[in-house]
Amino acid sequence: MPTIVLTRLADLRAGDVILSLDGRRYRTPLRVTDALGPIAPGSPVHGVRLEPPNPASGIEWVFYPSQMDGHRLEVERPAPLHYHYPEQYY
């Protein structure tokens, strides 16, 4: 998978995998489950939800722009799927 460097949480997408923060690699890479948005319905607080590295812990992982923007995130982004529509062949 291609890797990119991002410095804004708004650029993360669901499915991205965060490999490192400011050059320090995560032992267990963090998978983005929800792109930047309200952390709860109707909440004014925005964040990026992550899959917890230890699901049994019950701890929710959320990155907030005020804490993370400006830091270098090395991210693995899945390649987009290419769909072919039948009308392309006529």
C-alpha positions in Angstrom: 0.0 0.0 0.0 1.2 3.5 -0.7 2.2 5.7 2.3 1.6 9.4 2.5 2.4 12.0 5.2 -0.4 14.1 6.5 -0.4 17.0 9.0 -4.1 17.6 9.3 -6.7 15.2 10.7 -9.2 16.5 8.2 -7.2 14.7 5.5 -7.7 11.2 7.1 -10.2 8.8 5.6 -12.0 5.8 7.0 -9.8 2.8 6.3 -6.5 4.7 6.5 -3.8 3.1 8.7 -1.6 5.4 10.9 1.9 3.9 11.0 3.8 6.7 12.9 3.4 10.0 14.6 6.3 12.5 14.2 8.6 9.7 13.0 7.8 7.4 16.0 6.2 4.1 14.7 3.3 2.6 16.5 3.8 -0.9 17.7 0.3 -1.7 16.5 -0.7 0.6 13.6 -4.0 2.5 14.2 -6.9 2.1 11.7 -9.2 5.0 11.1 -12.8 3.9 11.6 -14.5 7.3 11.1 -13.1 10.4 9.4 -13.2 13.8 11.1 -16.7 14.5 12.4 -18.8 15.0 15.5 -17.7 12.5 18.2 -21.4 11.9 19.1 -24.6 12.9 17.3 -25.2 16.6 17.8 -21.9 17.1 19.6 -19.9 20.3 18.8 -16.7 18.4 19.5 -15.0 16.9 16.3 -12.5 14.1 16.2 -11.2 11.1 14.3 -12.2 7.7 15.7 -9.7 4.9 15.6 -9.9 1.2 16.1 -8.4 0.5 19.5 -5.1 -1.5 19.4 -6.5 -3.7 22.2 -10.2 -4.1 21.7 -10.6 -6.0 25.0 -9.6 -2.8 26.9 -12.9 -1.0 26.2 -11.0 2.3 25.7 -12.2 4.5 22.8 -9.5 6.0 20.7 -10.2 9.5 19.3 -7.7 12.0 17.9 -8.7 15.7 18.2 -7.5 18.4 15.7 -6.4 20.7 18.5 -4.0 18.1 19.7 -2.9 16.5 16.4 -2.9 19.1 13.6 0.6 20.1 12.8 2.1 16.7 13.7 3.4 14.4 11.0 1.3 11.3 10.5 2.7 8.6 8.2 -0.4 6.9 6.8 -1.0 3.9 4.6 -4.0 4.5 2.4 -5.7 1.6 0.6 -5.8 2.0 -3.2 -9.2 3.0 -4.5 -11.3 0.4 -6.2 -11.9 0.8 -9.9 -15.4 -0.1 -11.0 -16.2 -0.8 -14.6 -19.6 -0.1 -15.8 -21.1 -2.1 -18.7 -21.9 1.1 -20.7 -18.1 1.8 -20.9 -17.8 -1.1 -23.3 -20.4 -0.1 -25.9 
